[in-house]
Every structure is written in C-alpha cells, then in structure tokens.
Amino acid sequence: MPIRSCPWGFRLLPAALLVVVMLLSGRSAVAGPDPEKVGGPESCAECHIQEIEAWKQSAHFKTFNAMQGRPETAVMLGKLGLGRIKHEPLCMECHYLNRESGNILEPASGIACESCHGAGRDWAQTHGDYGKGVTKLTESAAHRTARVAQALGAGMIIPANIYALGSACYGCHLMNDEKTVNVGGHSPASVGFNLLTWYQGEVRHTMLHTNNTANPEATPAHRRQLFVVGLILETEFGFRAVAHATEKAKFGVTLARQTDAARKLLEKIQALAPSPELAAIVSTAQATNLRLNNAAELNQAADKLASLGRSFAARVTGEQLAGIDALVPDATQYRGKPYHLGAP
C-alpha cells in the first residue's frame, strides 16, 4: 500500500488508513484535552526543541503569566462573581492547558502542544519510539506506519487531520457561554478568527519535515483546504453557540450573524469549486434556522456538519479547490509573524 504525502511533504500513514483515522476523529464539541492524561509541554520539549521555541513567541505561551494581570480580566471576573482566573474551570478550559494532580485541576501552561494535538499520556512515548538501536533516519517504513497508527489510535492528532486539529481552535475561539459574554463582557468570538490566517501566523511550526532548517508557509493547495475547513468549523461551532442563546443580546446576535456569513461564503465556494461533500454541507447549513430557542435543530445540524466536515477534509484536495483563490486570504492577513529559526 502506498504511503501518502501530507501537504508539507513528509510521509504519513497509508492513504486508506489515514482517511479512516480522519473520519473517526470526533473532537468537535470538546474544548480542551483530558486533564488526567496531560503531560505538559515539558514532555514534548526534549525532542521538539524548535516547536517549543516557536510556541514561546506566541500569545498562547504568554497568556499563562499575562492573563491574570490584565485589568479587564479582573473586571470581567467581578461581573461574573468569579475568583482567580487560574482557579475557575470556566476560564481555565480555554485559557490554559490543564492537568489533574491529586484530584486537583491546575493549569500546567498557557495553550500548548496537547491543547491541539491531544493529551499525550497514552501516545507521547509511542510516537517517538523508533525501535531499539534505531534512529528516525534508519527506521523501517513498516515500523513507522505501525508506530504512527498506534499513536493515532491512542489519541494523537496530527496536522494532516485538519478537522480534528481545527476543532480545538474553534472550541475556544468561538464562545459558547452566553453569560460570560452578555454579563461578563467577554467577546463572543476572537476578532477576525480564521483557521488559515491564525494557523499560518505566529502559531506556525512546520519545521519538523525540513530537518529544522525552515518554518515554511503552507502550499497554495493546503491554504485552500485550511480556509474552507475553517469556514465549515465556524458554521458547526456557530450553530452550537447559538443553540445556547436564550436572549436577543450580544452573544446570540453576534454569533448568529457571523455563522450566517460563514455558511453564505461556503455556498459561494461550492459555486466556484463544487464537490458532493461540500454540497451536503451547504445543504445542511442552509436548511438550519439560526434563531433563539432552537437548540435541538441547531445541535443536530452541528453534529451532522461535524461528520460531513471530517469527510470533506479527508476527501477533498486543495487542487480541487483551485477556483476559490480570489477568496482565500493572503499572507498580509496572517495573525502575527511566524517564528524564524534562530530568532532570539
């Protein structure tokens, strides 16, 4: 069975097995990895040195010490009747990577490796075990395939699994707690959040396949995939958020409008680069009523979009989306600057 190449050029699983893993990875409704299985960024730092350095330049890293000192944080906590941000599960779930120690939930760091790639206790050792007396360069293809498959089965989320990886982003960057927004004053969504523009900005860390010589931008084909998958995720998580809305106020109104804009853009993409997978997504999104007190329909549609979105991400290539380039954001719109190897 041939080995599939991912959009950045390094070798992954056999294509059929990768598709199965992508279709079955259901993380869409969850924000944050299982604290009981979190090892913390130190468990990744021994091998992924450059990735850790890139992380240290990002807001995801800096939030650990910066968040609790911001005046607006204290104001928001006061409005919500909450205590310290690092002791409030409602806040911790999205602002930190958390782990459980002696039945106590505590933040291990800011948003870190396992926040996106899955809690690593069950796979961190496996995914880097090349075999006794074997290095990464001398590992056999068969051993690598089995090793990666075992790690994936234990919960590791790889960059090629775009929908599962992106779900971690939208699970937090689109709020689903009405009180936090309407009473606390929290923004209902990160301003201008888009999977492509943020993933290619300061959080970019694609140096592994270059033997740590560069941190390159995604290919045009992969950028198209990231953009469209991001819109599908925005629609899915927007439906889930609006399902929580009980009053016509900032939370429900803002997210309903944003979600409607995302599904309309998906409709435009389908007209420019049609596929059966996206047609099913557009049909589901269009048929769903974005209104208050419609939780059952919205959640049902969101679940369906999650399944359809995983299928789209696994089956529709960036080459098939070549007609949408006029809609895809360029590098001038990336969120922050990506890490350059050797930067101070």
Secondary structure, DSSP 8 states (H G I E B T S, - for coil): --EEE-TTS-EEEEHHHHHHHHHH---TT--S--GGG---THHHHTT-HHHHHHHHTSHHHHHHHHGGG-HHHHHHHHHHT---GGG-HHHHHHHSEEEEETTEEEEEESS-HHHHH---TTTTTGGG---TT--TTT--HHHHHHHHHHHHHTT---TT-HHHHHHHHHHHHB---HHHHHTT---SB-TT--HHHHHTTTT----GGGTSS------HHHHHHHHHHHHHHHHHHHHHHHHT--SSSHHHHHHHHHHHHHHHHHHHHHHHS--HHHHHHHHHHHTS---TT-HHHHHHHHHHHHHHHHHHHHH--SGGGGGGGGGS--GGG-SS----TT--
